[in-house]
């Protein structure tokens, strides 16, 4: 059958990598719809009269509330029902919700649309990770998951570079639909939503891999029991992973505004600069993190995923300090690219480490539990924390650079400490699951 899986002698077949690439593209689309708002911060502030704290709520809390609430039941369904069907349904919901953002005339309306974007995107990760874990063996799944998470970096790039290009086209020409003239930022939201709608038919080319033989369907309480039994491994891993993803979310949300507001670029210029830097560094970081995780796994290193995660967060601290302290010019851009490489390398290991510690029957549920926690902590608080600190230090938004640096140092040190604590227990748990 073309849907199986991994051959130890020859490695995964071409179809398995096709599935990984297609899921990565779905992840890319989800991050376009999630992060295109970060490009549009300044025009949204002007049109809807929003403050930094409100922008932080729209990028974080509004997206994360339903994302987190829907995640656990959708992860449970990923262990029981068609994963490709869940992904296709989620695509439809979040794409239509992104289109609704274009017509939101108030903070409340935009908040509601962002809630629905989060609800739709909650279907993707548990189903995709469950599929990849079925298609690839334990010592190769790190690379496959990194290909999937690489879609996130590419999605941010497309959101920024593609969004900036579309914004440049629409700014002088405008966009008229059914006799109504739309503002340029509204046209960018509509363009982002169209990509997701076009992707839905391709999702149905994924063949569902066979499930493990079992006498009864997997029970959610057993997934929670597995987490409790191995709390010494799962607890530190989730703390470290949340720290890693919080940094990714914070910089994805605020770096375009930082270069526009602090470094003096236009919104379009900031989109190009940040997007191209992320394009050069982000995918390389994802692939490096996956490759290194697999390499450390084969070498028998305890907690290979946590080892990669703590290394990336340690490198992020000096990069963030250089980003906000170097004079204008190429220096801050290079510092940002290095920062993106470092934190992007942690994204794949966050998920690969969970898979290594989880039996096949519970992977969708365990990933959804992690996604619920991570969404509240990282997606919800990451963008908001930077906006909150920025407004408290300087109500006009002039302390955005200091806020980015302060959040990076505090969060990265927390994640590094958790990773150091959990490495041994993670290695023991993964060995027990593999036995």
KALINFEN-V600819 format. One line per field, one symbol per residue. burial: 1 if it has 9 or more other C-alpha atoms within 8 Angstrom, else 0. A space follows every 50 residues. Layout:
# KALINFEN-V600819
burial=???
This chain:
# KALINFEN-V600819
burial=00111100000110011011111111111111111111111101100101 01111111111111111101111111111001110111111111111111 11010010111111111111111111111111111110011111111111 11111111111111111111100110000001111111110111111011 00110001100000000101011101100101111111111111111111 11111111111100101111111111111111111111111111011000 11111111111111111011111100000011111111111111111111 11111111000111111111111111111111111111111001001111 11111011101111111111011111111110100
